[in-house]
Amino acid sequence: MSINNFYFTIILICYFASVSFGQNIVRLDKTEITAIELDHKIDKLMKAANVQGLAVTVFNNNKSFYKKSFGYKNLRTKEPIKNETNFYGASLSKAVFAVLVMQLVEKGILDLDKPLQEYLPKPIYDYKPTKRWHDNYQDLKDDSSYLKITARMCLDHTTGFPNWRWDEPDQKLRVKAIPGYRYSYSGEGLVYLQVVLEHLLNKPLEQMMQENIFSPLKMNHSSYTWQPQFEKDYCLGHNTTGETYEKDKDNEARAASTLETTLNDYTLFTEAVLGNKLLKKSTTEAMFTQQIKIRSIAQFGPLRLKDSDANDGIELGYGLGWVLLKSPYGTGAFKEGHGDGFQHYSIIFPQAGTGIIIMSNSDNAESIFKELLETAIGDIYTPWKWENYIPYNQKE
């Protein structure tokens, strides 16, 4: 037997052994895909859509089953992404923070329906700002609407705040809708909850996250601020033509947006959520219970203000920190992340024990999410049009 034939035989034996012993990825509908087939699919999608780097974990039976990184953390230097390479997490930050908040609810420290201002001895706008901008609430001094805002409203995005104050023409923070009335994505809402908790507990966000989430799970490469240890291995974001963005390393800790993490660490977090390691099962179920129905045509842009019944079939709505949908396999709980050069998506189906994490350092990545979700876990339920995850082969 030649050397080539010998190695080919070994590969076949390994392949059929994995099939025989059930070592394939099992999708939601119980069909299967091999790890090698998924590798090839990801390579093909990345090339077709010009995605520079991608990191993927697939969960079966509530455990990490497939975990692999592809492409480059910096296209110019061709340095490969590894599972321990740092990513800017963007709005994946919100899902991690939501678990911390639900821990405080379990301990009786926080009531989801008590107006947050009532936890403070003086109005939020009377506290002297200590950050560059996010803890400055002077603009609310003449706006009594904020007094109605609760933790529940912050987590289900019904505070009435804009996404960010700097989205406003005058860059001033205001309550733009009746609190609790309508879903409208808001990073400001999560940060308001963060700032109230920091005053209430006399602890900064980073300390709370390290003590309650990162250290217990051994997420040793995660933080809401840039750490010197990240310097040795981190991703640069790439624009649609493959050029790199400058890495932002001076963010102050914000619950909605500044998480730095790795595929390994975020996998540990997701396993903990699936396995009820951080919360009681009843609390996790409450977190994944719809609080507000979502009727908007799109999550962002002008169509966020127009309603449709397009997603009624999946009962699209917001839970506590996570977006929710209904499928034949139970609730799907998902969270996205989107920033310059970074596009992420994670969805878990707790009743099925199935899920996926997709992390990328490319502005083109969202264009492969629909096909990747369908291929990897059989997820045909994610509302990709609402998310504006327009497939690469459908773009003009």
N, C-alpha and C positions, 0 to 999 in steps of 0.2 A: 504493500500500500504506500502511495506517495505521501509526502508530508502534507500537501494541500488536501488530499482526500482524507487524511487522518483528522485534520482540523475541522473539515467540513462535517465529518461523522460526529465528532465531539459536539459541534454546534447543534446538529440535529438531535442528538441524545438529550442535551440540556433543554432544548426547546420542547420536545415531547414529554420530558420528565416534568417540566413546569406545567404543561397542560394536564397531564395525568394527575398531578397532586394539587390541582386547583390553584396554581400560582399566578393565574391571570388576573387582570383588573376586572372586577365585576361591575358593570354599569347598573344604573337604576332599574332598567328593564330586565336585568339578569343575563343579558348578553355579555360577552367577554371580549377583551382585547389584550394582547400580549404587551409587555413592556417594550419589546423591540418594535412592534407595530406603532405604538404611541411615539416612541423616539423618532421614527421615520416621518410620522405625520407632523410632529412639531418642527422638525428640520425643514420639511416641505413648506409649511405655512410661513415660517420665518423668512425663508428665501423669497417666497412669493410676495410677501407684504413688506419686505425690507425692515424686519424687526431685528435690532442689534443684539438684544439679550433677553433671556426669558428664564424664569425659575418656576417649577411646577411641583406641587405635591398633590397626590390623589389619595383619598381616604376610603378604605373599605372596613366595614365592621368597627367604625369609630376610631380606627387607627391609621396612621400613616402607612401606606402600602407601596407607593411609588413616589420617589423624591429625586429630582434631577434638575440641573441647571444647564443652560445652553447659551452659546454665543459669548459676547464680550462685555466686560464692564467698561471698556473704553475702546471704541472701534479703531482709534488711531494707533494705539499701542498693541492691539490684539490680545490684551490680557483677558483670560477667560473668567467668566463668572463661576463661582463655586457656591455650594449650599450655605457656606458661612460668610459670603460676601454681603456687605451692608447695602441695603436699599433705603432710600427715602420712602417712608410708608404712606405719606399723604393722608387721605381720609380713612385708611385702615385704623388710624389713631382712634376714631370714634368708637369702633366696636370694642377695642381694648378698654377704653375709658368707661364704656357702658357697663362692663363687667365689674369694674371697681365700684361704680355707683350702686349697682345691685347688691354688692357685698355690704355697703353701708346701710342699705335698706334692710337686709337680713339682720344686721346688728341693732336695728332700731335707732340708728343715728340720724337717718334721713327718712322722711315721709314723702313719697312721690307726689302727693297732692297738697302739700303745705306750701303756700307761696314762699319762694326762696328769700324774699326780703325779710320775712318774719324770723329767719334764723340769725339775723344780724342786729346788733344793738343800735346801729345808726344807718341812715340811708346809704345805699351802695355808692351814690355819687359823692358822699362826704369822705370816703376813704381816699387818701392821697395816693395817686398812681405811683407804682414802683417799676413798671415796665415801660417799654417804648410807647405802647398804645393800647394793648388789649385789655388792661384793667382800668382804663379811664372811662368812667360812666357819667361824666359831667353833662353829656347831652341828654340824659334822662331826667334831669332835675325838674323840668317842666312837663314831664310825660308820665302821668299816673298809670298808664296802661301796663307798664312793666311790673307794677305791684301784684298783678294777677298771675305772673309767670311762675310755674312750678317745675320741679325736676322732671316730671312726666312730660311736660310740654317741651322741655329742652331735648329729651331723648327721642321723642317722636316728631320733632321738627314742626311744632305748632306754636312756637313762641310769638310769631309775627315779626321777628327780627329778620333783616336781610341776611343773605349768606355771609357777607362781610361788609362792614361799615364803609370800606373804601370802594365798594361797588356803587355807592350812592353818589350822585353828582357833587354834593358838598362834602362827602366823606364823613358825614355825621351819623351816629347810631340813633335809630328811632324804631319804635314799634309800628309796623306798617299795616298790621291786620289784627283783628281781635284775637288775643291769646287763646289757644285751644280750639280755634274754629276750623282752620284749614292747614293742610300740609304744605310747607314751603321750606325747602332745605336750608339749614342755617348753621354755619360754623359758629357764628356769634352766640347762638343759643347754648351750645356745648361749652363754650368758653365762659359764658356768664355763670353756668352751673359750676364750672371749675373754680372761678374766682370766689364764689360764695363758699364753697367747700374749703378753700385755702384760708379764708378768714375764720370760718367756723372751727376748723381743726387745727389752725395755726401751723400748717404744714404746706410746703410747696408741692405742686403736682408731681414733680419728679420723685420726691421722697415717698409720696403715697403710692405711686406706681411701682417703685422698687420694692417697697415693703410688702405690698399686697399681691402683686402680679409677677413681676420679673424675677425677684429672688426666689419665691416659692417654686416657680416653674423652672428655675435655672436658665432663664432667658438672659444669658450673660452678655449678649451683644445687642440689647435693646435699651432705648432711652428716648425721652421726649426732648432731649437736647443733644447736640453733637458732643461726642466724647473723643479724647485723644486716641483711644485704642482703635477707633474706626479708621484712622488714617492709613493703616497698613493694607486695608482691603475694602474698598467701597466702589459703588457704581457711579459713573457719571450718566446723566440723562442725555438722550439723543433726540434731536428734532426729526422731522419727517424726511429730511435729506441725509440724515446720519451725522450731522454736525453736533458736537457736544455743547451742553449748557455748562456754565460755571457752577460749581457745587456751592450751595448755600449752607454755610456752617455756623451762622450766627443767630439761628432762630431761638427765641425764648420759648419755653415749654408752653404749648397750647394743646388742650385736650382734643381739639378737632383736627389737628393737621400736622404736628411736628414729629411724629413717631419715626425713629430710625430703628430698623430691625433687619433680620436676615430670614431667608427661607427656613432655616433650621428653627429659629426662635418662633417665627409665626406659626410654624407647624406644631410646636409645643403648645402654644396658646390655643390653637384650634382643637387639638386633641383634648386639652383640659376642658374646653367648652363642651365638646361632644361627650366627654366622660364625666361631666359634673364634678370636676376636681376643684373648681374654684367657687362654685355655687351649689346650693341644694338643687335637686332635680326640680322641685316645685318652683324655685326662683328662676331657673333656666326656662322652664315652660312659660312663666309669666313674661320673661324677656322676649320670648318668641310668640307672644299673643298680640294680635293686631290691636293697635290703639286708634288708628285713624286710617280710613280708606283713602287710597290714592286714585284720583280720577284724571289727573293731568295727562295731556298727550305726550309730554316729554318732561324729564326731570329738570332740565335747565333750558335757558333761552326763552324767547317769547311764547313758545307753546306750553310752557309751564303754567301759564295763566289761563289756558283753554282746556276744557274738559272733554273727555271721550269715554266710551264704554269699551275701548279696545282691550283693556286688561282686566275686565270684569271676570273673564273665564278663569283667571289665575288668582282672583281676589287680591290683587296687588294692594299692599298697605304697609304701614310702618309699625314696627314693634317698639321695643325700648332699645334704641341704638342700632338696630338692624332693620333692613328692608325685608319684607316677608311676601311669599307667594304660596299658593296652594297647588299641589300636584297629586297625581294618583299615588304617590309614594310618601305623602305627608307634606308637612310644611318645609319650604325651602327658605333658609335665612341667609341673606347675602349682604355684603358690604363691598363697596368700590373704593378705589383710591385713584386720584387723578391730579397730577401736577406737571409742571414743565419737565418733559422728558421721562416721566414715570406714570405708568398706567397699570393698575392692579385690579383684580377681581377675586373674590372668594365667596363660595356658596356651600352651605352644608344642609343636608337633609337628615336631621337627627333620628327620625323614626327608621330610616333606611340605613343609617350608619355610613352614608356615602357623602363625599364632598370633594372639593378641589380648591387649591390656592394657585392663583396665577399672578406672578410678579414680573414686571418688565421695566427696563430702562429705555423705552422707545416710545415716541409719540405715535407710532404706527401700530402698536400692539393691540389696541381695542378692536382693530379691524379683523383680527383673527379669533377673537374671543368666542363668537357664536359657533364657529366650526370646531374650535378646540373643545368647548364645553360639550357639544354633541358627541364628538369622537371619544373623549376621555371618560365621561361618566353618563352619557346619554341624557344630558340636560337639554331638553327642548323647551323649557319653561321660562328661563331667564328672559325678561322683556327687553330684548336687545334694541328694539326700535326706541323704546322709552329712554333707554340708556344712551342712545345715539352710537351704538356699537355697529356702525355700518360696515359690512364685510368689504374687504379689500377689492374683491372682484365685482362689487356693485357700485363702487365709487366712480364718479365721473372723472 
